[in-house]
Amino acid sequence: MYYGLSSIAARFINYLLTPYLTFKFTEAQYGEMSIVYAFIPFMNIIFTYGMETSFFRFSSKADKNIIYSTTSLSLIFSTIILSVLLIALQHPLATLLQITVHPEYLTLSAAIIALDALSTIPFAKLRQDGRPMKFAAIKVGGILINIISIYFFLSLCPNWLKENPDHWCGKFFKADWAVGYALLANLIQNALTLLFLSKEFVGFKWKFDAALWKEIIVYSWPLIIAGFAGMINETFDRIMLGWWAPVSTVEAAKAEVGIYSACYKLSILITLAVQAFRMGAEPFFFKQSTEQNAPRVYARVMKFFVITICIMFLMVAMYLDVWKQFIRNPKMWVGLGVVPILLLANMFLGIYYNLSIWYKLSNKTRAGATITVIGAAITLIINFLFIPHFSYMACAWATFACYGTMMVVSFIWGQKHYRIPYAWKKLVAYMVIVVLLFFIHKTAVHFYNHLVFSLVFATVLLSIFMWFIFQVEKKEFKKLPVVGKFL
């Protein structure tokens, strides 16, 4: 819970930047930033190459100190090599990403990725050692530093120069470098984060177990493929939209990316739930795997997870007139139609992460790679065929189809190798019900389009669903710690 809540807090605080950035940036600038931040996660996968999951997996069956030193040294040396390579290739990569005016953005990106990679194992050690308070403080503190830095560069400096053209910040401030300052703020955040983790970062012994490292790589290389394919599913659509959007100029294409990226942010609640689940559940699942009743525990976790994200879906989809105010550029509201589709897609993704425990526990990580590659293929094919005709709507439906397919394939495959008694019929029924409630609300608002009516009717439907869930799952809720005694 601590790791999950700290991740939610950190990402939600970061989400609060959305109104600010959509106000400060034009659609094209926001799109340019989104393209760069679509590229960074790809490099993160390459720079970390599955070491975090491998660290948790091998720590349960080998000497923890040797695991820590081997994975740390591996990441340090590989990060140096990859960073030099990325900087050397910045100009061709800038051309590929259509940011040729500012190739230096990729130098900043390389530094951001490197520092993030170096923080991976120290953060994993905090989770393994059961130190949630420090973990949470550093995560949340890093985001606050990022926000302060962005505000300094994008608000304070321009205001100071407006009042006094000879102000000292004029020595470095450039009015046309807005996206660069967002990246620079991220770099400051990552640098200070690594500084806060210095005790863990330098706390390993200079011992490298080559045999163990080879075993780790054999385990982790399918995770690299899965992670890389996962990033295609998660962020590559922004890059493809920049290439193939049905518009006449590069700036207009970036504007399409900006609109899509801003509206994607409105699926944040479910995205936060998925992120929190991943942070808290992975070490929990590995520890629970030795217990006899582990499959039943996994099934209960799935049930509560699905209930949670179903409620979140209704909270966002039916109250979209409220959530859209987070996008402070009304020109971007034209893309709000993608939000319900992306909410469902992220529900599927969260369920997939829950299901994926079967191949991690049974050491069948190749299966995970295969499933994610299938999803990536679906993403690429749909986007290639339909972006030139339907722009960002194609991206949304590609994400839906991708994650839906991954969820179904993982469930069918996983039940054959590691059977878990999921109440899948009931869970499917819950998801169908929330979609029907959404369409009932949408239909009613279509005939009587009034904000107060929309909000009141949404609240009634949400309350009915929550009451229904409570009646069906009353016995399960009573078993919960703390809240159970009140039910």
Secondary structure, DSSP 8 states (H G I E B T S, - for coil): -HHHHHHHHHHHHHHTHHHHHHHHS-HHHHHHHHHHHHHHHHHHHHHHTTHHHHHHHHHTTS-HHHHHHHHHHHHHHHHHHHHHHHHHTHHHHHHHHT-TT-THHHHHHHHHHHHHHHHHHHHHHHHHTT-HHHHHHHHHHHHHHHHHHHHIIIIIHHHHHHH-TT-GGGGT--TT-HHHHHHHHHHHHHHHHHHHTHHHHT-S-S---HHHHHHHHHHHHHHHHHHHHHHHHHTHHHHHHHHH-SSSSHHHHHHHHHHHHHHHGGGHHHHHHHHHHHHHHHHHHHHHTTSTTHHHHHHHHHHHHHHHHHHHHHHHHTTHHHHGGGS--GGGGGGTTHHHHHHHHHHHHHHHHHHTHHHHHTT-HHHHHHHHHHHHHHHHHHHHHHHHHHTHHHHHHHHHHHHHHHHHHHHHHHHHHS-----HHHHHHHHHHHHHHHHHHHHHHHHS--HHHHHHHHHHHHHHHHHHHHHHTHHHHHTSTTGGGG-
